[in-house]
Amino acid sequence: MAVPGGVDVVFRPHNLYDYGTNKIGGDNGLEREEGKVKGEGLVSCLEERGMGHESWVRVEKLAKGMCGKSRPVFFRGVATIVTKLFNIVEPDVAVFGKKDYQQLRIIQRMVRDLDFSIKVIGSEIVRESDGLAMSSRNVHLSPEERDKALSINKSLSRARVASEKGQLNCRELKDSVIEAIEEAGGRIDYAEIVDQESLVAVEEIRNPVVFCVAAWFGKVRLIDNMEINI
């Protein structure tokens, strides 16, 4: 049984996106077409021999939106492999970056629900001097694409300032960010304003939220976010 995504994806970056083609997973046969995956991919953590791997950890609700829409089993792989890591290492503290905000909240909920005695800390996003969120994927951007990708952080920053000045309508804030990124040549995967804890999308900012964006520049998919604490 082949599973498109899962544990194998976490440790093998080439299984995420092949930047030389429009395929996901390099030579695994999966292709993205209009936001969908087609083909008979072989990216799986199920063993070819022996008893196989049949146990998973899934954080149901938090994994459904944003990145979970286009990568429906990815966070199952993340939760499973992090659980295995925690069981082996038995840490007191674990630090995960806020750039992968959805992943951070999923791991924090998993730790709570499974009664791990671990404090999960979210570390702030580390940025380049020009504001671009640091990522291993940035090296795949051409100089022109990298310059255009700055529109993500710039538009998110403007949205936060606008919200602090009283613009609390999420539809209008999202439209402004989407417009800025698309004008710069980016393709939006998603732009969502969600509750910081539940990750449920909101229509108006009344409590602390996070504005999460995923966008393509060329063949590179970038994610970024900005917390808005009002």
N, C-alpha and C positions, 0 to 999 in steps of 0.2 A: 504493500500500500504506500503510495507516494504522497507526501504531505507538502504542499507548496508553502514553505516557510518553516518555522519551528526552531528547535535548538541549534541545528546546524548553521542557520543563518547568523546567529549571534557571534559565532567565532570565525566565520569565514566571510569577510567583507565583500569578496567578489560575488557572493550570492545575493547581495542587496541590489546593486545596479551595475551593469557592465557599461562603463562610460564609452567604450568603443563602438557600441551598437545601441539599438533601442530595446535591448533585451534586459530582463531582470534575471540575475543569476548567471551571467556569462553564458556558458554553453549548456545550461540545463533545459533549454527549450521553451522557457516561458517568455512570452512577449506581452508588452503593454500596448493596448489599442483602445483609445478613447476611455482611459481610466479602468479598463478591465484587463484581466489576465487570461491568456488563452494558451493552449498547448499542453502537452503532457510532461510537466516538469518532474524532475527527480530529486529536488531539494528536500531531504527528509532526515530526521534523526533516528528513524527506524533502522535497526541494524540489519545488514545483509545476511548475517549468520547468527546462530545462537538463539536465545530466547526473545531477543528484540526489546524495544523500549515502548511501553504502552501506558506509562503513567505521566500525567501532565498536571501543571498548576495553572489555573486560569482565574484571573480577576475579572469577573463577568462585565459589570457595567462600565467600569473605568476604561476598559479596552475597546469599547465599541465605536467611539467617535474619533474624529481627527485622523491621526495616522492609522488607527484601527480600521477605518473604512477601506482604504486601499491595500492594507496589509493585514487581513483579517486574522491570521494566526501568529503573527510576529510576536505579539506581547505574550502569547502562551509560551513561546520559546524563551522569551526573556524571563518570565516568572519562574519557569521550570529550572532554567540553568542557574538563576540567582539563588533559588531555594537549595539546589544541590551545592552551590558554593558555600552558602551560609552553614549548611549541615556539616560540611567538611572543615571549614575554617573556624567556625564558632566565634565570630567577631563580637565585640562589644559595641562598636560603632562602624557604620558604613556610610560613605559619602558618595552621592550621585549628583551630577550636574543638573542645574535647572534648565539648560538648553533643551534637553529631552524631558520637558515638563510632564508630559503624560506618563512616561516611563517612571519618573520619580514618584508620582502619586500612586501608580500601580504597585510599586515596590513597598512604599510606606503602608498601603492598605493590606498588602499580602502579609507583611510583618505583623501588623496588628491582628489580622484575622487568624493567623496561624500561631500566634503567641510566641513569636521569636523574641528573645530577650536582647534585642538589638536596637540601638538608636540610629535611625536613618536620617541623615542630614542632607539638605539640599544646598549645594554650593552655587554661588552666583555665576552667571554667564561670564566667561572670559572673552574679551573682545580684542580685535586688532586695534591699532592706534586710530584707524579711520572709522571704527564702530562695527565692522563686520564681525559677527560671532565666529570664534575660532572653531574650525572643523577640519577633519582630515580630508573632507571633500573639496575644500577650497583650492587645493592644488590642481584640481581638474578644471578650474575656471580659466578661461582665457583672460588676458588683462582687461579687455573690453567688458566681458561678462562679469568680472569681479567688480569693476567700477559700477556697473548697472545693479549688481546685487546689493549695493549699499542702500538702495531704495527701501529694502525691508526694514532695516533698523531706523532709518530716517523717518519713514512713514509711521512706524510704531511709536517713535518718540513724539511725533506731532500729535498722534492720537491720544497719548497719555497727557500731554499738555492741554489738549482740548478738553479732555474729561475733567481735568483739575480745574478748568475754568467754567465748568458747568455743562459741557456737552456730554450727556449721559445716554443718549439714544444709540444703541449698539449697531443698528442697521446703518446709520449715517457714519459712524466711526469705521465700520468695516468697509463701506463703500469707498471712503477716502483712501484707505490703505490699499485696497484692491486696485483702485484707479492709478495710484502712484506706482505700484509695482508693474502693472500692465503697461503703463506709459513708458517705463524704463526697459521694457522688452521681456519681462518675466511672465511666466504662466502660473497662475494660482492653482495649487492643489486644494488648499483650504485656508480660510481666514475666519477664526472663531473667537468669540469672547465668552469665556466660560468661568464658572465659579472656581476659585482656587482649590477648593477641597474636593467637591463632587465632580468637577469637570462638566457640569451640565451647562449648556448654552443659555445665556440670559439675553433678554431683550432690552433691558435698561440696567445701568450700573447702580446698584444700591448697596452692595457689599464688595469686599475685595475680590477682584477678578484677575484673570490673566488673558492677554490677547495673544493668541497663538497663530502662527503663520507657517505654511509650507509652500514653497514656490520653486519652480524650475527656471534655471537660467542656462540656456543651451541644454546639455545632457545631464546637468547637475541639479539634484534636488536638495534644497537648503531648508532648514527649519530654524525658527527663531521665535522669541516670545518676549513679552514685557508685562510685568505685574503692574496692576493699577490698584492702589490701595486708597480708597476714598471712604 
